[in-house]
Structures are given as structure tokens and as C-alpha cells.
Amino acid sequence: MEPKRIREGYLVKRGSMFNTWKPMWVVLLEDGIEFYKKKSDNSPKGMIPLKGSTLTSPCQDFGKRMFVFKITTTKQQDHFFQAAFLEERDAWVRDIKKAIKCIEGGQKFARKSTRRSIRLPETIDLGALYLSMRDTEKGVKELNLEKDKKIFNHCFTGNCVIDWLVSNKSVRNRQEGLVIASSLLNEGYLQPAGDLSKTAVDGTAENPFLDNPDAFYYFPDSGFFCEENSSDDDVILKEEFRGVIIKQGCLLKQGEDPLGVIRLRGCVVTSVESNPDGKKSEEENLFEIITADEVHYFLQAAAPKERTEWIKAIQAAFRTGK
């Protein structure tokens, strides 16, 4: 019986021989991590056993690379992976830590189970329900919410999700709504944002989802990001572009090659910290796009918030194909 696939997606991996960073399709299994050159490949380029391994996050061994985590095997071999943004790195780290813990305890990896004492309607289709929740007119409204001097963009509260489920008659009561919301969370249709909701996911509570106005969540392909709220100027609601143009604006591009097109299909995009010692330089707010044929493009935004917005927009484009 093949090991269960827990999580998969593109990450940037540091090579063990030439120390170059390349995008890899990474698959987290119950007992190890496989990485492929491309998603369509049948055979992995390598496999990292998780038994006895340790995980370090955040890993700050590479000053210019953000959102890096390190896996050290029992043979003291270090493997470095870089995610595109903080929430993505935390999701990988959370699942890898749980997989290692399950191996140590001789247990099977399992998402939190929902309450069997509540009989759910047989007509419940989580995929269809997710699409209804994403409806721009009748779905769950995405907001920019502030908490603990941080602004959470494109998210919503736990109680709003339960309110929506009840008002749309998707569930019979709030208790059943809590079970459905937990199932959506377990299956990856919802993601936790903020300390309160993340603690509930990592904890031992029967339901990992919180029916709470202070618990924040977001859709995985929504363009969510969190920022520090340093002034009133940070609280800006921007009109979203819908249709062919996802985002447009001015960026600086490294290199002297002529203008053209960067193909996003199968690409990986990551933040680059230009000056790890904290000193200001002319090369701040950089991000890197690595295409499927391993061409590296370095682009510079005007501000940290703008860089985050571009990364989210690019990810949404190559994930949805729109």
C-alpha cells in the first residue's frame, strides 16, 4: 500500500551539490518527502526520510532568501526549501512536524476528524459548497480586518462562515455548521490566518474551526496577505481587477534584455531579501520568478505591500490558469 499524500506543491529547493536554487514539485508523504523536477514526472529526483529528522523554521542561513525551512535527517544531511510567502511556509511546516510526530508515536497521519455524533446531510458536497462560498455576489464576503496592529487582507471571520452556512440553509444549525467548516478547513478549502485560528488547528480541540469573530480565515487562492499596520495610510481598500487583466503597474526588472513576456505556467515566485543586515539599499522589495524552463527573473516593487500583492497575483494566475 502506497504512503498517503499529505501535501504537494511547488517549492524552491537548494541543490546539495552545486548550491543552486531550483523549483521542484514537492510531495509530503506519511514517511518522507519526494521532490520532482516537474509535476508531470513519474520518478522523483530524490526522497527525504522523515523518521528521526528535525525541522527548523524559520531558517535564516540565507539572508537574502525569505520563508526558508530546513530539514535535517538522521545522517545530518540538510535540505533547504523556500516557500513563496509566510502562510505557505507555515502550512508546510505544520504538516511536516505532524508527520514526524506521527512516525515517532507509531500513528497514522490524519487530519482532525469531525464529530460523528452529528449526522450530516448526504447531499453535502464540499467542493460545490466551496464554489458557492467563493461567489462574488452571494458568497462569503472577503474583508480587510485589523487585529493586534496587523491588517489581514482578503479574509473573513469564523462566525461569518457559520452565519453564511446557516443563512444559506447549507446546514441545520450552528453546531452542524462548525463540523462542515472544520471539514472545509481539513480539506484545504479554508486556511487559518492569525494566531487564534492557527492555534486551534494545531491544538487538540475536537473541532479545529472556531465560530469566533476574532478567528480569521481565508480562501487559499484569494490573494490573502498580512501586513503590519504602522499608520492610517496602510488601511486602503483597493478595487480588484477582474477579467483578463489581473494586476498592472510599474516594476523594475533586472537585466538589459528587451521587453517581452514571462511565461507563468509551472513557475515559482518567491520574495528576495536584498539586504539581510537591515540596512536600506536601492535593491529593496525584490521578488524572483523562476520559470518552468529554469529562467530566473528578478523584479522590484516600490514597497513591501506592493511586492506581496504582485506575488499573490502571479500565484493566482498560474494556479487558476486565468
N, C-alpha and C positions, 0 to 999 in steps of 0.2 A: 504494500500500500504506500503510495507516494505521500511525502510530507505535505501538510496543509499549507497553502499560500496565505500568508497573513497580510502582507502589504507589498505593493510593487509600484515602480515609477522610475523616472529618470532622476539620477543624481550625478554630480561631478565627482569622479574618483581620482585620487592621486596614484600614479603608477609606482610600482615597487622598485623598478629598475632605473627608469630614466627621469623619475620625479616630475613627469608632466601630468597635467590635469585634463582628463577627458570625460565626456558624458558617457554614462553607462546606464543600461536598463537594469535596475536592481530589484531582486525578488527576495523578500524576507520569508523564510520557511520556519517551521517549528524548531528545527535543529541547526539552521545555518543560514547564510546569506549567499545567494548566487548573483553574479553580475555578468551581463551580456553586452556585447558591443552594440547590438541593435535589439529592439523589442521583438523583431521577427525571427531572430536567430534561434535555432533549436538546441544548440550546445552552449553552455556558459563558458566564459573565458576563465572563470575561477570560482572558488567556493570558500567561504569563511566559516569554519565550525564555531558555533556559539557556546558549546559546553566548556565551562571554565574560563570563558572570555570576560573581559571587563570593558565597560563603555565609559568614555569621557566626553562630557558635553556641558558647557561649551568648550571646544578645543581651540586654544589660542596660539598654537605652534606656528601658524602662518598669519602674520599680521595683516596682510592685505586681503585675506580671504575671510569672509564673514559666514556665519551659520555652518561651521565645520564641526563634525563629531568624529571621534576616534574609537576604533575597536581594537583591542589588544588581545591576541589569542594566547593560549597556554604556552605556545612556543615563543612568546614575546615578539610576535610579528605585529606591527602596527598597520592598520588600514584606515585611511582618511577619506571621508565623504563630505561633500558640501551640498547643502540644500539651497533652494532659491530664496527662501525667506524664513523668518523665525518660526512661524506656525508649522510649516512643513518639516523643519528640523525637529521640532518638539514632538510631532506626531510619529516620526521615525524612531526617535529616541525612546519614546514611551512604549512603543510596541517591541523594540529590541530588548529593552530592560525586562519587560514582562516575559518575553520568550526565554531569556536567560534564567529568570527566576523560576519559570515552569520546569525547565530542564533540571535545575538544582533540586526542585521539590518532587521530581518524578511525576509531574502533572501534564495534562494536555492543555495547549493554549486554547483559550475560549474567551470570546467577548462576554461581557456581563449578560447573564440570561435575564429575560423578562419574567414577570410574575405569571406562573402557570395557573394561579388560583383565579385569575380573571380570564374569562372566555372571550377571546377577541372575535369579531365578525369574520367569517370566512372570506368575505369579499375584500378584505384589506389587501391592497397591492402597494407596497412601499414605494416602488418605482413610479407608479402612476400618482401616488399621493405627493411624492416629491415634486413632480412636474406641476401639480396643482398649486403647491406652495410657492413655486417659482413664478407663477403667473403675475405679470406686471400690474394687472388691474385688480384681480380678486385674490391674489396670494398674500403671503406674509410680507409685510412692508419692511424693507431694509432701511435702517436709520444710521445716523452718526451719533453715537452715545458717549457720554463723558463719565469717567469714574477714576478716582484716585489720580487725578491730574493727567489722565491719558484719554485720548479720543479713539474710540473703536468705530471704524468706518465700515459701512455696508454690513451691519449686523442687526440683531434683534434680541429681545429678552426671552427667557424661558417661559414666563407666564403668557407672553404674546403668542407663542406657539400653541400652548394649550388652549388659549382663548380661540384661536383660529380653528383648531381641530373641533372644538365643541360647537362653535357658531356655524361651521360648515357641515355639521352632522356627520363628520368622519368618525367620531367616537360618541359613546353614550353619556360619558361623564368625565370629569377631570382626572379621576383615578385611571380610567382606561386610556385617556389622552397621555398620561405620564408614561404608560407602558409603550404606546405607539411611538412617542417621542424618543424614548430610550432605544427602541428598535431602530429608528432612523439614525440615531447617533451611533449605535453599534455597527450599522452597515455603512457608515461613512457619508450618509446623505446630509448630516449636520456635523459641524465641528465646534468644539468649545473655544471660547475666547475669554480671556481673563482668568484670574486666579481661582475665583469661586467655582466656576464651571469645570475648570481643568482639575481641581482638587476632587470634585465629585466623580469625574471619570476615572481618576487614578485610585480612588478610595474603595471601600468595601461595602458601600451602600447598595441596597437591593436594586434601586433604580439610579443609573448614572446621570440621568437628566433631572434638572431642577426646575420645578414650577415656581420660579422666583424672579421678581423684577430686577434683581441685581446680578443674575446669572446671564451672561451674554453668549450668543451662538451665531454662527454664520454658515452660509452655503459654501461648499468647497470651491466653486468656480465663480464666486460673486465679485472678486476683486477686493476682498477684505484686507485691511491692514490697520495696524495700531500705531499711534504716534504720541509723543509727549506733547502736552498742551502747555506751551510756555507763554502764550499771550492770547489775547482775544482775537488776534488776526488769524490764529490757527483754525478757528471754528468757521469754516467756509463750506457751504453746501454747493457742490458743483453739479451742473447739469450733465447728465450722462448722454454720450453719443450712442445712438442705436442705428443699426443698418450696416452698410459696407464699411464705413469709417468707424473704427473702434476708439482710436485716440490719435490726436495730431498735435504737433507742437515743434519746438526747436530744440535740437540736441547737438552736441559737439561729437564728432566722430574722429577716432584716431586713425592716422594714415593719410596718404595723399592719393589713393586710388580714386577713380572717378565715381560720381554718384550712380547709384543703382538700386538693386533690391536685395534684401536679406531674406532668404527662404526660411520660414519658421517651422515648417513641418519636421518633427523629430528633433527640434533644437532644445537646448537647455539655456536658461538665463539665470545669472547669479549676480549678487552685489559684490563689488570690489572695494575694499578699504584702501585708499591711496596712501594714507599716512598713518600707520598704526600707533605712532607716538602721541597722537592727539593734536599735533601742530597743524595749523591751516596751510594749505598749499593750493596751487592752481589746478590740481587734479582731484578735486573732491567730487563726491556723488557719482562715481563711476559705476557702470554695470557692464557685464560681459555676456555676449550671446555666442554660444558655440553651436554651429550648425551640424546637421546630420553627417556632413562630409568633413567635420572637424576643422572648419574655418572659424577663427576667433575674431570677433568684432568687439571693440571697446567703445562705449558711448558714455557721454557725460551729461547729466541733467543739471539744472540750475540750483536745485535744493533737494535735501533728503526726501521730503514728501513727494516731490515730482519723480524722483528716481523710483520710489516704491510704487507709485501709480503706473509708471511705464512697465515695470516688471510684472505687475499684476495683469495689465492689459495684454502684454505679449503672451503670458501664460494662458490667459483665457482664449486668445486667438489660436494658439497651436493645439490646445486641448479640445476645443469645440469645433475646430476646422472652419470657423467663421471669421 
